Amino acid sequence: MPSTSVPERTLTARQKLWLNKIAYFLIASLLLGWFYGWASPRAFPKDKIKGFGYGMLHGALMPLALPSLLMGQDVEIFATDNSGRLYKIGYICGINVCGLSFFGPLFWRPKRSMAGQKNHDRQM
């Protein structure tokens, strides 16, 4: 009589790697969203013209605002009372630095050993 049990589906190493990356990304997003909600009032002082330094800070914090906004917090992402061009240059630099440090690790791969690389090349 044939077996009627459903075979178990196991995850491949690649699937486990991506599931781990997604889990770490979600946890980091929640923590950073909470942090941004806490830091936002301190990073946007009232009655002060914001220059390059504040532009860098606000640009670095801006990508972190998405989780806060998704969690229902209304947080600032850009200072309207800024010094103009220098603030905007700082803002753009801050966004790029934050993007590199936040999203860069998601795509990082450990360097393969020379023996592993030779085996990989032979299989192709």
C-alpha positions in Angstrom: 0.0 0.0 0.0 1.5 3.4 -1.0 2.3 6.0 1.6 -0.2 8.9 1.8 2.0 11.1 3.9 3.1 14.4 2.4 6.9 14.6 2.1 8.5 17.2 4.2 9.9 20.2 2.3 13.3 21.3 3.5 14.8 24.7 3.0 17.9 25.0 0.9 20.9 26.8 2.3 20.2 29.7 -0.1 16.6 30.0 1.2 17.7 29.9 4.8 20.2 32.7 4.0 17.6 34.9 2.5 15.1 34.2 5.3 17.8 35.2 7.8 18.5 38.4 5.9 14.8 39.3 5.8 14.3 38.6 9.5 17.4 40.7 10.4 16.2 43.5 8.1 12.7 43.5 9.7 14.1 43.5 13.2 16.6 46.3 12.3 13.8 48.3 10.7 11.6 48.1 13.7 14.4 49.1 16.0 15.5 51.9 13.8 11.9 53.1 13.4 11.6 53.2 17.2 14.9 55.0 17.4 13.9 57.6 14.8 10.7 58.3 16.7 12.7 59.0 19.8 15.5 61.0 18.0 13.3 63.1 15.7 12.3 65.7 18.2 15.9 66.1 19.4 17.3 66.3 15.8 14.8 69.0 14.7 15.2 71.8 17.3 12.7 74.7 17.0 13.8 78.3 16.3 17.1 77.4 14.8 18.3 77.7 11.2 19.7 74.4 10.1 23.0 74.3 8.1 25.2 71.6 6.6 25.6 69.6 9.8 21.9 69.4 10.4 21.4 68.5 6.7 23.8 65.6 7.1 21.9 64.4 10.3 18.5 64.8 8.7 19.6 63.1 5.5 21.0 60.2 7.5 17.9 59.9 9.6 15.4 60.3 6.6 15.6 56.6 5.4 15.0 55.5 9.0 11.7 57.5 9.0 9.8 54.9 6.9 9.3 52.4 9.7 8.2 55.2 12.0 5.8 56.5 9.5 4.5 53.0 8.9 4.0 52.5 12.6 1.8 55.6 12.7 4.1 58.2 14.0 4.1 61.6 12.2 7.8 62.4 12.1 9.7 65.2 10.3 12.1 64.3 7.5 13.2 67.7 6.2 13.7 71.0 8.0 11.8 73.9 6.3 13.8 76.5 8.2 17.2 75.6 6.6 20.1 77.7 5.3 19.5 76.8 1.7 22.0 75.1 -0.6 24.5 73.9 2.1 21.7 72.3 4.0 20.5 70.5 0.9 24.0 69.3 0.1 24.4 68.0 3.6 21.0 66.3 3.3 22.0 64.5 0.1 25.3 63.4 1.6 23.5 62.1 4.7 21.1 60.1 2.6 23.9 58.4 0.7 25.9 57.6 3.8 22.9 56.1 5.5 21.9 54.1 2.5 25.3 52.6 2.2 25.5 51.7 5.8 21.9 50.5 6.1 21.4 48.6 2.9 25.0 47.7 2.0 25.2 44.8 4.5 22.1 43.1 2.9 24.1 42.5 -0.2 27.5 41.7 1.3 28.9 38.3 0.7 31.8 36.7 2.5 34.9 36.4 0.3 35.3 32.9 -1.1 38.4 31.0 -0.4 40.7 30.2 -3.4 39.9 26.5 -3.2 36.2 27.1 -3.2 36.5 29.6 -6.1 38.4 27.0 -8.2 35.7 24.4 -7.5 33.1 26.9 -8.4 34.9 27.8 -11.7 35.2 24.1 -12.7 31.5 23.5 -12.3 30.7 26.2 -14.8 
